[in-house]
Amino acid sequence: MPAKKTSKTHDVDGRELRKGDTVATLTDNVTAKVTDIVVETDLTSFVCLRPVHRPFSKGVWHAADQVQRIAVAKRDEK
């Protein structure tokens, strides 16, 4: 089953993650922004993270349950 893009998922604590949120990885202690989210199965989702200190780098994929949200991005309410 191919991965499908989605707009939100959940972190290790069960809090909602969306694009633009700032997270910390549990394995290598990197602070990063969420740039993309995909779901492979109902239980497995991945987030593409761009390190905060490297604004023009490509993202690195991590399992969503291996990151912890530390800040929520501003969202335009329509």
C-alpha positions in Angstrom: 0.0 0.0 0.0 1.6 3.3 -1.0 1.9 6.2 1.5 -0.7 8.9 1.4 -0.3 12.5 2.3 -2.3 13.8 5.2 -2.7 17.0 7.1 -2.2 15.8 10.7 -1.0 12.9 12.8 0.0 12.4 16.5 3.3 12.5 18.3 4.7 10.2 21.0 2.5 11.9 23.6 -0.7 11.6 21.5 -0.7 15.4 20.7 -1.8 16.5 17.3 1.0 17.3 14.8 0.5 19.5 11.7 2.8 21.1 9.1 4.8 23.9 10.6 4.9 22.6 14.1 8.2 22.5 15.9 9.2 19.1 17.3 12.2 17.5 18.9 13.3 14.0 17.9 13.7 11.4 20.7 16.6 9.6 19.1 19.1 12.3 18.2 17.7 15.4 20.0 17.2 17.6 16.9 14.8 20.5 17.0 13.0 20.7 13.6 9.9 21.9 11.8 7.4 19.5 10.3 7.4 20.0 6.5 5.3 17.0 5.3 3.2 14.2 6.8 2.4 10.8 5.2 0.5 7.7 6.4 1.5 4.2 5.3 -1.1 2.2 7.3 -3.7 3.2 9.9 -1.0 2.8 12.6 2.1 4.0 10.9 2.7 7.6 10.0 5.9 9.5 9.1 6.8 13.2 9.3 9.4 15.0 7.2 11.5 17.2 9.4 13.7 20.2 8.5 16.2 21.1 11.2 15.6 24.6 12.5 19.3 25.5 12.1 19.3 24.5 8.4 16.4 26.5 6.8 17.3 25.5 3.2 18.1 21.8 3.7 16.0 18.9 2.5 13.9 17.2 5.1 14.6 13.9 6.9 11.8 11.4 7.4 11.1 10.2 11.0 8.3 8.0 12.5 5.7 10.3 14.0 5.8 8.3 17.2 9.5 9.2 17.6 9.0 13.0 17.8 7.6 15.2 20.5 5.8 18.5 19.8 7.3 21.5 21.5 5.6 24.4 19.7 2.5 24.8 17.6 2.7 26.8 14.4 0.4 29.8 13.8 -2.5 28.9 11.7 -4.8 31.2 9.8 -8.4 30.8 10.8 -10.8 31.1 7.9 
